[in-house]
């Protein structure tokens, strides 16, 4: 937990994907301090799926009081986060589901949060990743 820095949670149906994207995003964030990032992927038995308890645990682990940005990969991961957001006691205050591409959005969110940006700026940077062109 880092006080005053937005935390990032990466929710995937696969633990390996969530962990790899977290590693990539933190690795690309530069040489300074890195915002707290927690992967939350797969089911408790190691299968593919989404685990609400793991998402809640991850969000609490990165909450430093500046908000938590959650990026999710697909359908039920998004639905699980939305369900958690409807219950005030599940996720830390200031938690936001970010509508962004999973990999590019994660990198943008972590880089921006690591620079000390506020939750609104972290969210905007991640969402802007939809406009990244490869050609």
N, C-alpha and C positions, 0 to 999 in steps of 0.2 A: 504494500500500500504506500502510495506517495501522496503526501498532502498537497493540495492545490493543483494537481495534474489530473486531467481527464483520463479515466481508465478505459481500456478497450477489451471487449469480449468477442471472440470469434466462434460462432456456433455453426457446426457442420454436422452432417449425418455421419461423418467418418472422423474418428479420433485422429487418425493419421493426417487427414487433410487439415483439420483445425490446427494441429500442432505444427505442420509444415508451413502453413500460411502465417502463423504467429512467428515462427523462426525467420521466415523470409522478411516479414514486415519489420521486425525488430532489427534484423541484420542490415536492412536498407535505411534505417532511420538516422544514420550518421554516427559520429564518434562521441557525441555527448551523452547526457543522461537520456534514458529511454522511458517513455511512458509505460505504466504497468499494463501488460497484455496477458490475457488468460484464454486458452483454448477450452472449448466445451463441445466435445464431439463424441458421437456414438452413444451406444447404450451401456448400462452398467456391466453387462456381460461381454462387452467388447464387440458387439455387432453394430450393424448400420442402423441409425435411428437418432432420435433426439431425446435427451434426458433433462427434464425440467429442473431436477435437483442439482445437476451438474451446472446448469446455466446460472441458477441462483447462487451457488457456491462460488462460481467464477466471478460473477458480478460483485459479490461482497468482497472478494479477495483483491480486486483492483480499485475499489472505491476509496478515494482519498478526499472526498468532499467536493470535488469539482464536477462531478457527473460521470456517468458511464455510458459509452457508446457501444451498442451491440450491433454487429453485422452478422447476418445469417445467410447460409448458402441457398437453400431451396424450401419449397412449400411448407412441410410440417415443422421445420425449424423456425420459420417465420411465424407460423401459427402458434407454436409453443411460446415464443417470446411475447407475442401479442397477448396471449392468455395470462402470462405472468405479469404483464404490465397493467392488467385490469385489477389486480389485487395489490393494494398499497403496501402490504407486508412482505411480499415476495422479493422484490428487487429494491436496491437502494434508491432513495430519493434522487431525482435527477437522472434517472436511467432513460435512455432513448434508443429505440430501434431505428437504425439508419438504413435508408433505401439507397443502397450502393452496390456496385459489383463486388463480389466477395474478395478477390485477390487485390485488384487495383485499389478498391475502396479501403481495404485493410491497410495497405501501405500508406495511402494518403492520410488516413486517420492517425496511424501511429506516428508518422513524421510530424504531422501538425500538432498532435497532442504533446509530443516530445519537445516541441518548441515552446510549450507553455500556453498554447491557445485555449480559449474557452470552448465549452461544449458546442455552442452554435457554430463556431469556426471549424471545429473538428468534423462536425456533421456536414457542413457545406463542402469541405475539402473532399470528404469521402464521396458525397453525392456527385460532385463535379467529375469524378472518375468515369461516369457514364459517357462523358464527352471525349475521352481520350481516343485519339485516332491512331491506327497502326499503319495506315497507308498515307 
